[in-house]
Each structure stands twice: as C-alpha cells, then as structure tokens.
C-alpha cells in the first residue's frame, strides 16, 4: 500500500516494477516482513508491481500521477 510518501510491501521475495511494455524499471530483493521504498521520479502512468518468491507470484497494478 501507499502511505503518501512511500510504498509499503509486506513479505519476502523479489519485487519488480514493470511498465506496460514489459520492461523492468525497478527491482529489489525484499528481506523484511515490512519493506518501504519510494518510487519518485517515474513518469505518470500505469505500472505493475510483481512480487515473487519460490512459491508464489503476485501482481498489482499501480497508477502514478
């Protein structure tokens, strides 16, 4: 979820932010139960946040304005 200044993702695994053409723009290994990161500087648009680990892959659509 977004707290107004940072994104907060719960869980462990690999996080990727992907644009609508499939290019990975941001990647990070999530190591804590609650991970905080900023996505400042990206153009307005629709992106996908993909979180994967050895068991699951989850995808969430986000909109940056």
HUQUIJO-V400061 format. One line per field, one symbol per residue. phi: phi as a letter, one per 40 degrees, with the letter a starting at -180 (. if undefined). burial: # if it has 16 or more other C-alpha atoms within 10 Angstrom, else .. A space follows every 50 residues. Layout:
phi = ???
burial = ???
//
This chain:
phi = .bchbbcbbchbhbbbbbcccgcccaaaccbbcbbbabbcgccdibbbbb bbacbabbbbcbbbb
burial = ........#.########...........#................#### ##.............
//
